Amino acid sequence: MTSSGFFGVRCGPADSAVRWRRRGVAAMLTAWLAGACATTEPGQSAQWGALIGGIVGGATGAMIHEDDRATGALVGAAAGALIGGATGYFIGKYREQQLAARSAVEQEHFRRTGERPGGPLVDIENVALPTTAVEPGRPFDVTTQFAAYGPGTLPPTVEYILRRGDQALFRKSVKAQHDGRVAATQEIAFPGDAPPGPYELEVVADNNGSKAKLTRSLVLRAVPDADEIRAIPDEDEIRRRPQGRP
């Protein structure tokens, strides 16, 4: 007699152990995929992440859906490509420093407003970029200063959203380690093939349901291709040219 297991796979007593071992390998492959995509080096595009994701996802899907390997491979490849492609933007390095304890921030709020906080509050006090013009493939830091305070406060969740027009290109949420006033730095990089032009970076902080948002504008500069770079003469070549020749 057979019984229905996870993922719609029918397992009998004789082959259940083998099937579970395969699922374990599939789970490890999926975990590796998530880690590999999250640590993409600067300059590697979302397409590279999608390629890796498609290969690993296809193998994982075929292992899980043993009764229909073709369908499993297609489903796994599509899911893996989606995961890999979506993570091509972020470098993933995050760090933070607590600047003031929650009690000190609550005292500041009382002096400013004359009232004690009645519940969890969060303020985004600043979002700083090292420059408003960035290059594809070159990482840059986004430093956010926020304050989370009031009764029921938890270390907030900080979400980074990159938009081009009305389209949200990617999102990343980070759970902060501290409450009070905090300076958090997230390193970001555009893929090497990202189109140049204006973008908006939106930072949202959520303190147990209380939210704040701040947006900064930036421009992705176009990078000359290899032929254009080779066409630019260096100083030695200019000195070797006959006088009067451009």
C-alpha positions as a printed NumPy array, in Angstrom:
array([[  0.   ,   0.   ,   0.   ],
       [  1.242,   3.47 ,  -0.833],
       [  0.56 ,   6.76 ,   0.897],
       [  0.672,  10.369,  -0.254],
       [  3.675,  12.309,   1.037],
       [  4.923,  15.845,   0.74 ],
       [  4.922,  17.616,  -2.668],
       [  2.299,  15.156,  -3.921],
       [  4.812,  12.276,  -4.095],
       [  3.394,   8.815,  -3.354],
       [  5.656,   6.826,  -1.052],
       [  5.599,   3.142,  -0.18 ],
       [  7.412,   1.472,   2.723],
       [ 10.211,   0.15 ,   0.508],
       [ 11.274,   3.428,  -1.092],
       [ 10.349,   6.078,   1.472],
       [ 13.866,   6.223,   2.971],
       [ 15.431,   6.77 ,  -0.459],
       [ 12.923,   9.468,  -1.291],
       [ 13.575,  11.311,   1.985],
       [ 17.339,  11.193,   1.378],
       [ 16.784,  12.767,  -2.024],
       [ 14.625,  15.476,  -0.497],
       [ 17.413,  16.191,   1.977],
       [ 19.898,  16.664,  -0.864],
       [ 17.359,  18.884,  -2.661],
       [ 16.958,  21.018,   0.454],
       [ 20.734,  21.458,   0.7  ],
       [ 20.914,  22.472,  -2.975],
       [ 18.16 ,  25.033,  -2.412],
       [ 19.992,  26.473,   0.601],
       [ 23.2  ,  26.679,  -1.437],
       [ 21.342,  28.502,  -4.204],
       [ 20.044,  31.135,  -1.783],
       [ 23.527,  31.68 ,  -0.356],
       [ 25.214,  31.811,  -3.739],
       [ 22.78 ,  34.387,  -5.052],
       [ 22.994,  36.52 ,  -1.927],
       [ 26.786,  36.824,  -2.247],
       [ 26.964,  37.695,  -5.946],
       [ 30.155,  39.666,  -6.649],
       [ 29.914,  43.274,  -7.884],
       [ 29.43 ,  43.436, -11.636],
       [ 27.678,  40.087, -11.988],
       [ 24.224,  40.592, -13.398],
       [ 20.828,  39.305, -12.416],
       [ 20.965,  37.077, -15.5  ],
       [ 23.958,  35.218, -14.024],
       [ 22.014,  34.602, -10.841],
       [ 19.045,  33.416, -12.885],
       [ 21.268,  30.998, -14.819],
       [ 22.652,  29.431, -11.646],
       [ 19.19 ,  29.362, -10.141],
       [ 17.712,  27.666, -13.183],
       [ 20.321,  24.9  , -13.235],
       [ 20.137,  24.151,  -9.513],
       [ 16.374,  24.573,  -9.413],
       [ 15.883,  22.174, -12.3  ],
       [ 17.993,  19.482, -10.634],
       [ 16.193,  20.03 ,  -7.33 ],
       [ 12.762,  19.835,  -8.951],
       [ 13.616,  16.602, -10.751],
       [ 14.756,  15.02 ,  -7.497],
       [ 11.627,  16.022,  -5.595],
       [  9.101,  15.103,  -8.318],
       [ 10.529,  11.667,  -8.968],
       [  7.309,  10.35 , -10.53 ],
       [  7.346,  13.096, -13.173],
       [ 10.932,  14.297, -13.523],
       [ 10.265,  16.445, -16.597],
       [  7.554,  18.477, -14.848],
       [  9.625,  18.686, -11.666],
       [ 12.641,  19.97 , -13.567],
       [ 10.604,  22.643, -15.342],
       [  8.97 ,  23.852, -12.121],
       [ 12.27 ,  23.821, -10.254],
       [ 14.124,  25.642, -13.021],
       [ 11.51 ,  28.389, -13.17 ],
       [ 11.531,  28.871,  -9.409],
       [ 15.329,  28.789,  -9.247],
       [ 15.679,  31.336, -12.038],
       [ 13.236,  33.625, -10.262],
       [ 15.179,  33.394,  -7.001],
       [ 18.565,  33.796,  -8.671],
       [ 17.548,  36.685, -10.913],
       [ 15.829,  38.617,  -8.146],
       [ 18.933,  38.675,  -5.953],
       [ 21.356,  40.109,  -8.5  ],
       [ 21.274,  43.647,  -7.101],
       [ 22.378,  43.346,  -3.487],
       [ 25.893,  42.676,  -2.195],
       [ 24.385,  41.793,   1.166],
       [ 26.782,  43.363,   3.68 ],
       [ 24.918,  45.039,   6.544],
       [ 26.184,  46.622,   9.735],
       [ 24.714,  48.865,  12.419],
       [ 25.665,  50.869,  15.493],
       [ 23.428,  52.024,  18.349],
       [ 23.924,  55.777,  18.844],
       [ 21.528,  56.289,  21.78 ],
       [ 19.522,  54.022,  24.092],
       [ 15.741,  53.851,  23.779],
       [ 15.252,  55.651,  27.112],
       [ 17.348,  58.599,  25.913],
       [ 15.311,  58.872,  22.695],
       [ 12.071,  58.768,  24.711],
       [ 13.361,  61.64 ,  26.874],
       [ 14.118,  63.635,  23.725],
       [ 10.576,  62.965,  22.485],
       [  9.121,  64.198,  25.805],
       [ 11.191,  67.392,  25.76 ],
       [ 10.173,  68.034,  22.147],
       [  6.458,  67.294,  22.41 ],
       [  5.641,  67.45 ,  26.134],
       [  4.112,  63.955,  25.908],
       [  5.252,  60.428,  26.651],
       [  5.049,  57.948,  23.76 ],
       [  1.788,  56.017,  23.959],
       [  3.053,  53.086,  21.887],
       [  5.851,  52.005,  19.568],
       [  7.146,  54.811,  17.346],
       [  9.785,  54.958,  14.64 ],
       [ 11.4  ,  57.896,  12.857],
       [ 13.755,  57.76 ,   9.889],
       [ 15.966,  60.743,  10.606],
       [ 18.248,  60.521,   7.586],
       [ 19.203,  58.39 ,   4.572],
       [ 22.675,  59.24 ,   3.287],
       [ 24.293,  58.193,  -0.005],
       [ 28.004,  58.74 ,  -0.712],
       [ 27.021,  60.123,  -4.124],
       [ 23.843,  60.562,  -6.141],
       [ 25.516,  59.237,  -9.325],
       [ 26.559,  55.577,  -9.136],
       [ 28.009,  53.097, -11.628],
       [ 26.688,  49.618, -12.428],
       [ 28.645,  46.872, -10.711],
       [ 30.307,  49.239,  -8.229],
       [ 29.011,  48.854,  -4.637],
       [ 27.979,  51.846,  -2.573],
       [ 26.774,  52.296,   1.016],
       [ 23.335,  53.469,   2.076],
       [ 23.453,  54.747,   5.673],
       [ 20.114,  55.121,   7.44 ],
       [ 19.713,  56.761,  10.827],
       [ 16.476,  55.81 ,  12.56 ],
       [ 14.985,  55.943,  16.033],
       [ 12.71 ,  53.222,  17.466],
       [ 11.192,  53.954,  20.88 ],
       [  8.053,  53.893,  23.021],
       [  6.182,  51.086,  24.854],
       [  6.05 ,  47.83 ,  22.924],
       [  9.128,  48.703,  20.864],
       [ 11.028,  45.942,  19.113],
       [ 14.196,  46.261,  17.037],
       [ 12.625,  47.424,  13.782],
       [ 12.651,  45.864,  10.349],
       [ 14.317,  48.063,   7.727],
       [ 13.29 ,  47.505,   4.107],
       [ 15.223,  48.809,   1.096],
       [ 13.226,  49.205,  -2.138],
       [ 14.805,  50.287,  -5.427],
       [ 12.359,  51.768,  -7.926],
       [ 12.621,  52.855, -11.535],
       [  9.495,  54.832, -12.288],
       [  6.516,  52.886, -10.959],
       [  8.355,  49.559, -11.027],
       [  9.927,  48.107,  -7.872],
       [ 13.079,  46.359,  -9.097],
       [ 13.992,  44.676,  -5.829],
       [ 13.311,  44.687,  -2.105],
       [ 15.421,  43.601,   0.831],
       [ 14.351,  43.514,   4.478],
       [ 16.819,  43.488,   7.365],
       [ 15.923,  42.906,  11.017],
       [ 17.798,  45.47 ,  13.108],
       [ 19.703,  44.329,  16.176],
       [ 19.001,  47.392,  18.337],
       [ 16.26 ,  49.833,  19.249],
       [ 16.809,  53.461,  20.278],
       [ 18.751,  55.583,  17.784],
       [ 20.67 ,  53.471,  15.271],
       [ 22.924,  54.086,  12.266],
       [ 22.528,  51.173,   9.821],
       [ 24.612,  50.75 ,   6.674],
       [ 23.59 ,  48.496,   3.784],
       [ 25.937,  47.898,   0.852],
       [ 24.22 ,  47.792,  -2.545],
       [ 25.359,  47.268,  -6.123],
       [ 23.513,  47.441,  -9.425],
       [ 24.07 ,  44.61 , -11.922],
       [ 26.548,  45.398, -14.657],
       [ 23.783,  45.388, -17.285],
       [ 21.327,  47.632, -15.41 ],
       [ 20.035,  50.433, -17.679],
       [ 21.364,  53.919, -16.869],
       [ 19.05 ,  56.691, -15.769],
       [ 17.18 ,  57.938, -12.693],
       [ 16.182,  55.616,  -9.833],
       [ 14.67 ,  56.055,  -6.399],
       [ 15.75 ,  54.253,  -3.252],
       [ 12.979,  53.988,  -0.666],
       [ 13.776,  53.046,   2.93 ],
       [ 10.931,  51.876,   5.176],
       [ 11.283,  51.168,   8.918],
       [  8.658,  49.169,  10.829],
       [  8.594,  49.186,  14.652],
       [  5.929,  46.69 ,  15.691],
       [  3.368,  48.169,  13.277],
       [  4.501,  51.818,  13.409],
       [  6.116,  52.749,  10.083],
       [  8.197,  55.566,   8.626],
       [  9.492,  56.068,   5.075],
       [ 12.14 ,  58.207,   3.406],
       [ 13.119,  58.288,  -0.28 ],
       [ 16.348,  59.351,  -1.971],
       [ 16.958,  59.894,  -5.695],
       [ 20.025,  58.605,  -7.504],
       [ 21.232,  58.303, -11.085],
       [ 22.908,  55.241, -12.598],
       [ 25.616,  56.419, -14.968],
       [ 26.313,  54.77 , -18.288],
       [ 29.66 ,  52.974, -18.487],
       [ 31.503,  53.015, -21.871],
       [ 31.924,  49.63 , -23.509],
       [ 35.301,  48.057, -24.251],
       [ 35.535,  49.482, -27.806],
       [ 34.928,  53.004, -26.55 ],
       [ 37.564,  52.589, -23.833],
       [ 40.161,  51.299, -26.349],
       [ 39.444,  54.297, -28.598],
       [ 40.596,  56.713, -25.878],
       [ 44.356,  57.346, -26.33 ],
       [ 46.63 ,  57.275, -23.302],
       [ 49.283,  59.915, -22.558],
       [ 52.182,  57.896, -24.051],
       [ 50.328,  57.44 , -27.338],
       [ 49.585,  61.157, -27.538],
       [ 53.284,  62.006, -26.994],
       [ 54.373,  59.567, -29.747],
       [ 52.084,  61.109, -32.359],
       [ 53.586,  63.559, -34.922],
       [ 53.015,  67.156, -33.929],
       [ 49.771,  68.542, -35.277],
       [ 48.084,  65.115, -35.552],
       [ 45.004,  64.728, -33.322]])
